[in-house]
Amino acid sequence: MEVIPRVVVKEFKYSGVEKIPCKAGLDLFMHTYPKGEYTHIELYKLVFRGLLVQEANSSSLLLLEPGTRIKVKCHPWKTYCKWHNGPLDREDNPL
């Protein structure tokens, strides 16, 4: 089956809050920032979910998850327009 890669699917997962010393503004350069002042930042983990692909000559989409084995076709390959919005067997008219 020939497929056209469309989108890399990623997900941000909340993983908690971290308390860090608050160093900002002029105090940062003069090393006079008050002791004991903290700010809280949210931590997120970026998770790769897979590659969304479109079957050639079809409008159906598939999610290829991590661990899926694929074969990359070498020359000669077909080139598809990134912004093509019609059937792949017909010339696209962007206007």
Number of C-alpha atoms within 10 A of each C-alpha: 4 12 14 16 16 13 12 13 14 12 12 11 11 11 10 10 11 11 11 12 13 16 17 9 9 10 12 11 10 8 9 10 16 11 9 8 11 13 10 11 11 10 12 13 11 10 11 13 14 18 18 17 18 18 14 16 13 11 10 9 15 14 16 17 13 10 7 9 8 7 6 8 9 7 6 6 8 8 7 10 8 9 8 13 11 12 12 14 9 9 10 13 8 8 3
